[in-house]
Amino acid sequence: MKKLLLIFALTLPIAANAQQASVKVAYEETRHVYSQDDKLGTRNMTLLTGKEGSKYFNEQSQYCDSMTSTPEGKKKLREIQMAAWVSYGADGSMSIDMTKGNAPNKKIYTYIVKDFSKNEMKVYDNWGDENGYYTEPFSEMEWEIESDSTRTILNYECIMARTSYHGRNWRAWFTPEIPVQDGPWKFQGLPGLVLAAESDNDIALTATGIEAVNTTIQPVYSPGSYSKTDRKKALKDEEYFSNNREAIISARFGSSVKFENKDQEKKPWNRTRYVLETDY
């Protein structure tokens, strides 16, 4: 029944002047954490996809962006965060612990917006401590399908395909049972929804849930806060910032900054471990 609902949802009419999503997929991204070479980190992402386009994002980050897009919302979010994070000592001293409570906090900056009519995507993120975006054509990703290699994911039979893309070799599993040529991150162009993708160095993107929806895909909030950039420049900026974080922050505030947390100690950036694209 679940599969029938998903396929039926793809036939729902599209509202005028709005991109509608007919499928919502939850994905878990796994990769090594910067400065913690032996630790694998995970982050939860969402794909809303339909006939005209899609959006890949973190739901908590989008909520924070929606709140901070207005002065009233920004103030309210700050109140919620401070109520959860701030504590006072017996001497009246104040401390802030952002790990306390469950206040929403933006930690993931990635938004990937695909336009199927233009065969291109816009990638929004934070590189080198600056918000930016760039446009990329779908044609940069080419696939080779291996129809004899299959895998079952969330009760859907999936077929494996391979691609060499921006410095990494990927194996992806897509299901023709959901005829949407889309997937997590930048993956698209296969005759079915991508439910999992893997590369070397323990990198994996795996679907953990899927449902039929009929919802509007919200645009990226405050698009004017993102500067146009180039993909390779953005990745170089991120590497430079990561290798020179203390000096850059010290210069910005006019004083010396040292990270006391050992997890934030300066370590050489290893692009083959930390980023999904290594061709810069």
LUMKEDO-385292 format. One line per field, with one value per residue: x, y, z of N, C-alpha, C, CB in turn. Coordinates in steps of 0.02 Angstrom, whole numbers. Each point is the difference from the previous one (the first is absolute). Glycine has a CB too. Layout:
BEGIN
n.px (X_...)
n.py (Y_...)
n.pz (Z_...)
ca.px (X_...)
ca.py (Y_...)
ca.pz (Z_...)
c.px (X_...)
c.py (Y_...)
c.pz (Z_...)
cb.px (X_...)
cb.py (Y_...)
cb.pz (Z_...)
end
This chain:
BEGIN
n.px (42_145_-10_-144_55_119_-90_-109_115_32_-157_14_-46_151_-94_-2_164_54_132_-137_118_-83_117_7_148_16_148_59_104_87_118_110_-71_97_109_-41_133_-111_-144_-86_-48_-138_-33_-152_15_-154_23_-127_4_-120_14_110_118_39_16_133_-47_62_-171_104_35_-153_-24_116_-58_-144_66_85_-131_-32_102_-95_103_122_-79_-40_147_51_-111_44_150_-21_-92_123_125_-30_64_2_138_-77_55_-155_85_-106_51_-53_-20_-24_-22_-138_-120_-41_67_-46_165_-13_88_-37_55_-76_-110_29_-113_-6_-49_-61_3_163_32_26_12_-11_128_-83_155_38_127_88_-117_-103_-159_63_-119_97_-121_48_-59_-81_143_77_-81_62_-93_105_-170_97_-163_96_-18_-155_26_-149_17_-134_-32_106_45_128_38_147_-8_160_-11_161_-81_144_136_-99_17_-162_-19_-139_-83_-92_-126_-15_-94_27_-32_108_117_28_115_14_51_-28_-104_-61_-14_-92_-124_-18_-3_169_-70_165_103_115_111_105_-20_-132_-76_-146_-97_-89_-143_-5_-140_-61_-126_-67_43_-121_148_-1_147_-9_66_124_-83_59_-3_69_93_64_132_-54_108_48_-73_144_-33_-75_125_103_-91_8_156_17_-91_77_143_-53_-113_105_12_-155_-26_125_-57_-145_53_135_53_108_-133_82_-119_5_-55_142_-121_94_157_16_-43_81_-154_5_-67_-1_-100_-100_-69_-113_135_155_-24_71)
n.py (-61_59_-20_67_133_13_-9_105_108_-4_57_138_98_50_93_81_6_-162_-87_-95_-70_-117_-26_60_-83_16_11_-62_115_-135_122_-37_98_100_-78_-170_-75_-82_92_-82_161_-72_137_-58_34_23_-62_119_-107_77_-37_108_-75_-87_99_-104_70_-59_-9_86_92_30_48_105_60_26_87_93_45_109_101_-117_-114_70_6_-152_-54_81_-63_-146_26_58_-120_-100_82_63_-98_131_-71_5_128_28_-115_16_-157_28_-168_39_-143_76_-80_-76_170_-50_-3_43_-148_29_144_-132_103_-133_117_-144_121_-166_137_1_-169_89_-54_152_-81_102_-28_95_4_50_-4_9_-50_-66_-33_-80_-10_-159_-5_-113_8_-31_-151_-103_-113_-111_-50_-112_-44_-93_113_-38_77_-50_171_-35_-177_53_-146_115_-37_13_140_-10_158_2_126_96_-124_-134_-129_41_-159_93_-124_78_-71_-8_20_161_27_102_9_7_-55_72_133_47_-140_60_-119_-129_-28_62_115_-6_-109_39_111_-107_113_-84_20_-117_74_-69_107_-119_59_13_4_-23_100_0_158_55_104_126_-70_118_77_-54_75_125_-32_131_-111_-49_99_-66_-113_-58_-136_45_127_-95_-93_120_55_-140_-7_146_-30_-130_75_130_-59_92_103_26_35_100_91_9_67_96_-157_-106_-86_-109_-97_-5_-107_-102_37_134_-79_86_-152_53_44_-170_83_-157_45_114_-26_-99_63_-76_116_123)
n.pz (0_-22_-156_-13_68_-103_-126_54_21_-160_-24_105_-125_12_107_-140_29_64_-49_35_90_-87_120_156_-37_167_-85_134_-83_55_-10_100_108_-96_102_-15_-109_82_-41_-118_17_-19_-75_17_-167_-6_-151_9_-141_-75_-133_40_82_102_110_27_153_122_16_85_-125_-29_151_-13_-135_66_116_-92_-106_128_78_47_-28_72_135_-2_-15_125_94_-36_36_142_52_-29_58_146_118_92_57_128_-86_-80_-96_-119_-19_-150_33_-176_95_70_-66_-106_-25_-154_-3_-163_24_-159_-81_-80_-75_-107_-68_-103_-99_-40_-91_6_-13_160_142_43_77_115_63_101_-122_136_138_-150_16_-141_-79_-96_-97_9_-160_78_-82_147_-8_-130_76_-41_27_81_-76_101_131_77_128_53_16_106_-41_-134_-73_20_-150_75_-81_7_13_-21_98_-6_-15_-5_-92_35_25_-45_63_-126_65_-175_142_-35_-182_108_-130_184_75_124_-56_-126_5_-143_-98_64_-98_173_103_-9_117_-4_-53_53_-32_52_146_50_-146_60_-75_97_-64_168_-100_-145_41_-142_32_-72_46_-94_-33_134_-133_75_128_-86_-184_73_82_-154_-39_-141_60_-123_61_23_92_100_18_26_119_75_-1_59_124_41_6_96_132_67_-117_-15_151_13_-115_67_134_-51_65_-35_-58_102_-69_173_-111_2_-106_-41_-18_-135_-61_-133_-42_-1_-147_45_131_-52_-146_-49_-76_14_-133_106)
ca.px (-42_44_28_-54_-11_55_-7_-58_17_37_-46_-39_13_46_-30_28_54_31_24_-31_33_-45_36_46_45_50_65_53_66_54_68_46_-6_63_42_-10_10_-26_-70_-48_-56_-61_-47_-65_-20_-66_-11_-68_8_-61_9_36_63_8_42_35_15_-9_-63_11_32_-50_-42_37_2_-66_-8_45_-14_-37_24_-39_19_69_-3_-32_46_53_-28_-5_67_29_-35_26_73_30_-7_34_32_-18_30_-31_33_-42_34_-42_16_-44_-19_-55_-69_-15_-14_22_62_22_67_11_-16_-10_-63_10_-64_3_-52_-1_-13_62_54_53_-12_34_27_10_36_46_69_46_-38_-41_-56_5_-38_21_-44_35_-44_-6_42_65_-5_-19_-9_4_-45_16_-66_4_19_-60_0_-65_4_-68_-46_0_56_41_51_61_30_64_20_61_-27_36_56_-17_-38_-60_-49_-66_-54_-63_-57_-46_-68_-16_29_24_70_27_31_30_56_-4_-16_-58_11_-13_-71_-29_25_59_-12_64_61_60_66_53_10_-59_-52_-62_-62_-48_-69_-24_-72_-29_-73_-33_-23_-23_19_39_72_15_64_51_-13_51_49_46_57_48_37_14_69_18_4_68_23_-34_33_67_-10_-15_63_44_-27_10_71_23_-58_18_27_-54_-45_39_3_-67_-19_54_31_22_-49_26_-52_19_-28_47_-33_5_69_16_29_-2_-61_8_-59_-24_-39_-51_-46_-28_31_72_33_20)
ca.py (61_58_13_26_70_41_8_42_69_31_23_56_60_49_65_51_43_-28_-68_-44_-64_-57_-51_25_-53_16_-32_8_7_-22_13_17_66_37_2_-62_-46_-67_5_10_42_-7_56_-18_43_-13_15_10_-2_-5_-1_59_11_-28_37_-44_46_-22_32_46_59_38_32_57_51_30_45_58_40_60_24_-29_-70_-3_13_-57_-56_15_-10_-72_-26_23_-33_-68_-4_42_-16_49_-28_31_67_42_-7_-31_-45_-22_-68_-11_-71_-11_7_-20_60_-6_36_-15_-29_-24_56_-24_-5_-15_11_-24_23_-52_30_31_-49_29_6_52_-26_52_-28_46_-19_50_43_47_-31_9_-47_-6_-39_-55_-38_-72_-39_-17_-66_-51_-64_-65_-43_-71_-27_-65_12_28_6_21_55_20_-46_14_-31_52_-20_39_38_30_63_34_68_51_-28_-61_-53_-13_-52_23_-48_35_-44_19_0_70_28_69_0_44_-35_44_43_21_-57_6_-24_-71_-14_-19_37_-27_-10_-6_12_-11_10_-25_34_-7_49_-33_37_-55_18_-30_4_27_6_41_64_49_61_48_3_69_27_13_63_53_-16_55_-7_-44_31_-47_-23_-55_-61_-16_53_-10_-55_24_46_-39_-31_52_22_-54_-4_63_24_43_63_38_25_49_62_28_30_41_-28_-69_-51_-69_-49_-43_-66_-37_-17_57_14_3_-58_11_-20_-59_4_-66_-27_44_32_-45_15_7_17_70)
ca.pz (0_3_-66_-43_18_-26_-72_-13_18_-55_-51_25_-38_27_9_-44_26_60_-6_48_14_7_39_51_21_52_-12_49_-30_44_-25_54_29_-3_60_38_-56_11_19_-53_20_-40_0_-28_-55_-29_-70_-25_-72_-39_-72_-25_34_67_48_47_54_69_21_55_-28_-36_50_26_-52_-6_58_-4_-61_22_64_55_6_25_72_33_-1_48_67_10_8_63_55_5_4_51_71_43_59_64_3_-50_-66_-51_-46_-56_-24_-57_-4_48_-24_-69_-38_-70_-14_-68_-4_-68_-44_-68_-36_-71_-33_-69_-47_-52_-65_-23_7_39_72_37_63_51_57_33_-14_24_46_-39_-36_-72_-43_-70_-43_-33_-45_13_-46_29_30_-48_34_-31_39_4_14_34_70_32_73_25_48_21_-35_-72_-36_-31_-48_11_-54_19_-31_23_3_38_39_37_-33_40_-14_22_-9_-16_-9_-53_26_12_-62_8_-16_52_55_50_-21_-71_-42_-44_-68_-8_-10_63_57_33_71_35_-40_40_-30_44_64_43_-17_-19_6_2_17_61_1_-61_3_-50_26_-49_35_-37_15_18_-26_50_35_-3_-53_-8_45_-33_-56_-54_1_-44_40_21_44_65_35_20_56_59_22_27_65_49_16_28_37_56_-24_-32_52_39_-39_-3_63_24_60_-10_15_3_15_56_-12_-42_-62_-45_-13_-71_-33_-73_-34_-42_-43_-18_55_29_-47_-51_-65_13_-63_-2)
c.px (43_27_-53_-13_54_-7_-60_16_37_-46_-42_16_47_-34_35_53_31_23_-30_40_-52_33_46_43_48_63_46_66_53_67_44_-8_68_31_-11_3_-33_-75_-43_-58_-59_-39_-62_-21_-68_1_-75_5_-67_15_45_68_1_44_27_27_-6_-60_10_32_-51_-47_34_2_-68_-13_42_-12_-42_28_-36_21_70_2_-28_47_56_-24_-4_69_31_-32_27_74_32_-13_42_29_-23_26_-29_32_-45_43_-50_25_-50_-19_-59_-67_-8_-18_25_62_23_72_18_-25_-21_-74_17_-68_7_-59_1_-13_62_60_61_-19_37_20_14_36_42_70_47_-33_-40_-55_7_-44_33_-50_40_-49_-2_50_68_-1_-26_2_13_-40_24_-63_1_20_-58_8_-69_9_-71_-54_-7_60_37_53_61_21_64_11_66_-15_42_51_-15_-36_-57_-37_-66_-52_-65_-56_-46_-73_-23_31_16_75_38_32_31_57_-10_-23_-65_17_-9_-75_-35_34_60_-13_64_57_60_62_52_3_-64_-55_-62_-59_-56_-69_-21_-77_-25_-75_-25_-25_-31_11_42_73_17_66_50_-13_59_52_51_61_53_33_15_74_9_11_70_28_-30_35_70_-5_-13_63_46_-24_13_73_26_-54_19_23_-54_-46_36_2_-67_-18_56_33_18_-54_33_-57_25_-26_45_-31_5_73_14_32_-5_-64_14_-61_-28_-44_-62_-51_-22_30_73_38_23_74)
c.py (63_18_28_73_45_11_43_74_35_27_59_64_47_67_52_40_-27_-71_-41_-64_-54_-56_35_-59_27_-39_12_2_-21_15_17_73_34_4_-61_-59_-68_0_11_43_-12_65_-20_52_-22_18_6_4_-9_3_56_10_-29_45_-50_44_-35_37_48_65_43_36_62_56_34_49_63_42_61_23_-32_-73_-8_11_-59_-60_10_-10_-74_-29_20_-32_-71_-3_37_-27_49_-35_36_71_47_-4_-38_-45_-22_-68_-17_-73_-16_6_-23_61_-9_44_-20_-25_-21_55_-22_2_-15_1_-19_25_-48_29_31_-49_29_4_61_-29_60_-31_55_-27_54_51_54_-39_13_-50_-3_-44_-53_-38_-74_-41_-20_-68_-50_-69_-60_-48_-73_-37_-66_7_36_0_24_53_23_-37_16_-35_53_-31_45_36_31_66_23_74_44_-30_-63_-50_-20_-62_23_-54_39_-50_26_1_70_40_74_-1_47_-42_48_40_20_-56_10_-34_-74_-13_-26_37_-34_-4_-10_13_-8_15_-25_41_4_51_-37_48_-53_24_-38_2_33_3_42_64_41_69_45_-2_73_23_7_69_47_-13_56_-4_-47_35_-53_-18_-55_-62_-14_53_-9_-55_19_47_-38_-33_52_22_-53_-5_63_32_49_68_44_30_52_67_34_38_42_-24_-73_-49_-68_-47_-45_-71_-38_-20_56_19_-4_-65_11_-27_-59_-6_-69_-31_42_28_-50_12_18_26_72_9)
c.pz (0_-69_-47_15_-28_-74_-17_13_-56_-54_23_-39_37_6_-42_38_65_-15_55_8_7_40_49_25_53_-15_59_-38_52_-33_60_21_-2_69_45_-49_8_17_-62_27_-46_3_-38_-52_-27_-74_-12_-76_-34_-74_-26_31_69_43_51_56_67_29_58_-25_-38_49_28_-52_-9_56_-8_-62_16_67_59_11_27_75_38_3_51_72_17_14_67_61_11_17_59_70_41_61_63_6_-52_-68_-48_-45_-54_-25_-55_-10_47_-34_-72_-43_-72_-13_-70_0_-71_-48_-70_-22_-72_-34_-74_-40_-59_-69_-30_2_36_73_26_67_45_59_32_-11_24_45_-37_-35_-75_-37_-68_-37_-37_-46_19_-40_29_35_-52_34_-45_44_-3_22_37_73_35_76_22_54_15_-39_-75_-31_-39_-45_9_-64_25_-36_29_-4_47_49_39_-46_47_-24_28_-15_-9_-10_-56_24_17_-57_5_-12_47_55_49_-30_-73_-46_-38_-66_-10_-7_63_57_31_75_40_-48_46_-41_48_64_42_-15_-24_10_-8_20_62_6_-64_6_-58_32_-57_31_-44_22_13_-31_57_31_-8_-54_-11_45_-28_-59_-53_0_-52_43_25_46_70_40_22_60_65_27_31_70_53_22_36_45_56_-24_-30_52_43_-36_-2_63_31_63_-14_22_-2_18_56_-9_-48_-67_-51_-14_-75_-24_-75_-30_-46_-44_-18_55_16_-49_-54_-69_11_-61_-6_11)
cb.px (-90_31_83_-52_-57_73_54_-75_4_94_-4_-3_-113_98_-34_-108_-58_-73_108_-112_96_-52_-6_-82_-8_-91_-14_-67_-40_-73_-44_81_-95_-43_-2_-72_105_113_32_31_79_-4_95_-32_121_-56_106_-38_114_-63_-112_-109_14_-15_-68_30_-41_124_-60_12_108_7_-51_69_90_-42_-23_84_5_-105_29_-96_-76_41_-13_-112_-26_49_-65_-101_14_27_-102_-87_-2_-13_-20_-78_98_0_103_-32_112_-78_79_-24_48_50_119_72_-15_-38_7_-118_32_-79_-13_-12_80_99_-60_104_-31_63_11_-38_-117_-44_-40_37_-15_-65_51_-104_2_-86_-36_66_88_99_-74_116_-108_122_-77_80_25_-122_-57_22_-21_46_-84_114_-96_123_-39_28_124_-70_125_-49_115_45_-61_-57_-63_-20_-88_35_-113_46_-121_79_-115_-100_37_-7_102_-10_88_32_60_64_6_80_19_-6_-64_-92_-26_-87_22_-32_79_90_62_-38_76_103_25_-30_-115_76_-109_-49_-61_-60_-41_64_91_76_88_48_49_92_-27_108_1_96_4_-34_91_-87_-2_-102_26_-63_-60_84_-74_-18_-87_-95_-76_-67_50_-94_11_53_-95_17_11_-108_-68_40_-46_-115_-11_26_-88_-96_14_74_-56_31_109_6_-61_69_92_-33_-77_-57_-64_119_-93_115_-43_0_-118_54_-78_-109_31_15_-32_125_-44_72_44_102_105_84_55_-105_-110_-10_-69_-112)
cb.py (-62_-31_-92_-114_-38_-44_-112_-96_-33_-77_-115_-54_-11_-62_-32_7_96_71_38_48_59_30_-84_92_-54_23_15_-60_94_-91_41_-86_-37_66_124_59_59_-33_44_-110_86_-124_83_-58_22_21_-61_61_-48_53_-51_51_102_-116_107_-85_95_-26_-101_-98_-62_-81_-111_-77_-65_-103_-100_-65_-104_-37_108_77_-26_42_122_41_-20_82_105_-6_5_108_68_-34_-11_99_-124_91_-32_-114_-52_74_1_99_-40_120_-36_99_-28_44_94_-112_71_-24_5_87_-39_-123_68_-72_82_-70_93_-102_122_-81_23_109_-55_66_-124_92_-102_63_-115_34_-68_-17_-21_78_13_42_24_14_99_-10_81_18_60_120_52_70_56_24_79_24_58_-52_5_-39_25_-113_36_113_-12_111_-110_74_-41_-81_23_-114_31_-94_-45_73_113_66_-42_123_-93_120_-89_94_-32_-48_-115_-14_-85_30_-27_89_-97_-80_-57_81_-74_109_91_-27_-24_-113_43_49_-50_-84_78_-88_100_-39_65_-45_86_-112_111_-80_23_32_6_-46_-10_-102_-1_-80_-62_73_-102_-16_61_-72_-60_22_-69_67_20_-101_85_49_30_78_-45_-63_78_38_-81_-12_86_-20_-87_39_67_-61_-75_16_-109_-101_-56_-75_-110_-92_-48_-93_-94_92_79_36_71_42_3_100_44_-42_-74_40_-44_123_-78_-6_118_-58_106_-16_-48_27_112_-5_41_-93_-87_30)
cb.pz (61_118_18_-4_104_89_-16_31_119_24_-43_114_-51_-49_116_-64_-53_75_-53_-29_57_-109_-95_35_-114_87_-124_91_-76_49_-112_-44_74_-98_-6_88_-20_39_113_-55_44_22_7_108_-29_111_-34_106_15_92_-8_-21_-66_-46_-15_-90_-70_13_-38_79_-8_-96_29_72_-58_-56_72_63_-67_-62_-54_-26_-94_-111_-24_-39_-121_-81_-12_-75_-124_-56_-24_-82_-121_-77_-27_-40_-69_52_43_90_55_2_91_-33_113_-53_-29_92_79_41_105_-35_123_-45_117_35_66_16_79_23_81_38_36_86_36_41_-105_-100_12_-59_-57_-37_-52_87_-100_-102_86_-16_101_14_62_32_-14_98_-91_25_-91_15_115_-95_73_-53_-23_28_-101_-108_-29_-96_3_-26_-42_29_107_17_-8_99_-82_89_-53_20_-20_-40_-23_-10_7_107_-63_22_4_-20_69_-52_122_-83_45_129_-62_83_-121_-26_-74_90_83_23_79_56_-11_68_-119_-46_22_-89_-30_80_-79_67_-65_-101_-53_87_-31_31_-46_27_-121_54_125_-68_125_-66_90_-51_107_-14_-72_108_-92_-62_82_122_-54_-32_95_36_78_-68_121_-85_-66_-106_-98_-50_-67_-120_-79_-43_-90_-118_-58_-51_-98_-101_-26_66_-22_-101_1_49_-69_-76_18_-52_76_16_-49_34_-118_74_19_103_63_43_114_10_96_-3_6_87_-46_-70_45_82_21_66_-48_82_-51_40)
end
